[in-house]
Amino acid sequence: MMKEKGVWGLWALFFSSAAFAQVGDMPGGPRVNQLNLTRGVTQIASELSDLHWLLLIICSLIFVGVFGVMLYSIVMHRKSKGAVPAKFHEHVGVEIAWTVIPFLIIIAMAVPATRAVVAMKDTSSADVTVLATGYQWMWGYEYLDGPAQGVKFLARLSTPRDQIEGRAPKSDTYLMETDNHLVVPVNKKVRVVLTANDVIHSWMVPDFGVKQDAMPGVLRDTWFRAEKTGIYRGQCAELCGKDHAFMPIVVEVKEQAEYEQWAAEQMQAMQAAADDPTKTYELEELMARGEKVYAATCLACHQANGQGMPPTFPSLVENEGFVLAPMKNQIDIVLNGRPGTAMAPFRDILNDVEIASVITYTRHAWGHKGKGEDPIVQPSDVTAQR
């Protein structure tokens, strides 16, 4: 009976794998049943793939050689055949051989590995420089030079909640799509300066052969030169908290002319969408904007119903010490976070209009209806407290 169950289990595994293989590869991301490193679209990624195969082949030959000799010795020189212990331990030639050969093997592996590492660290003479900041749980990008200088935005996971919660079929870019893409020109050296706003994150795009940690209070950098246009995907590769798995990276590589056009469009869009923190907004305006900000920034921790997940993520419903209290305390916490807790500071993520909007939203949502103190918070209130 146990044997029969084992056979059926193997058949089930085979057919489930075959069915899974019918799903297409993720565009710009991992392939179905991928077991090896990707060749990538940069010289570094290609060198890493070659280095991987070189080391694998050398290690395999060592494995076969060492265990082959061991197996031969076990079989041909066993006690039952009257084996006599060898007496070559003081043979000068043997001593030299097993010293020189490992040295040559190490050189054969170390030279290409060192060359690749040195190339990976050379971020000089970049054509485009981008500052990437890791947040819980999204990436922020700011272009520091070139036609897109001054363009900045946040890139958040855009996979619908229905897919994440199992109420809808998963797309082929499940958990690997963002609302904004990092756009760069093809065949240009792109330097990515990395830091973090809260905890350690890691910026990894396999097709570029890039993986670099982003650390709070520290600037580190890496680079890539994509040789082919397209969309390439990666993820945060450092466990950074509750929504670590919901922090993808999407880079779109365009021709130079298309990149310049995109940069011009972004500059125009930023100017058109610029918020005026001195304006007095109507409640309806603040509520509509606040609902969007909450969904994009706060919902992951405090949940759509505001109930949170106490004690780590407290409830906002009927919270008399927070959303129903005078606005000063709530503005301070949203701006500066709360040290020692999961509440991160948002002063560098959200502008004054967005903070005022989301605070106003929490003071009217979930049955609050503005019944606490300071039901409407204006951007000027936030500005005054910065």
Secondary structure, 3 states (H helix, E strand, C coil): CHHHHHHHHHHHHHHHHHHHHCCCCCCCCCCCCCCCCCCCCCHHHHHHHHHHHHHHHHHHHHHHHHHHHHHHHHHHCCHHHCCCCCCCCCCHHHHHHHHHHHHHHHHHHHHHHHHHHHHHHCCCCCCEEEEEEEECCEEEEEECCCCCCCCEEEECECCCHHHHCCCCCCCCCCCCCECCCEEEECCCCEEEEEEECCCCEEEEEHHHCEEEEECECCCEEEEECCCCCEEEEEEECCCCCCCHHHCEEEEEEECHHHHHHHHHHHHHHHHHCCCCCCCCCCHHHHHHHHHHHHHHHHHHHHCCCCCCECCCECCCCCCCCCCCCCHHHHHHHHHHCCCCCCCCCCCCCCCHHHHHHHHHHHCCCCCCCCCCCCCCCCHHHHHHHC
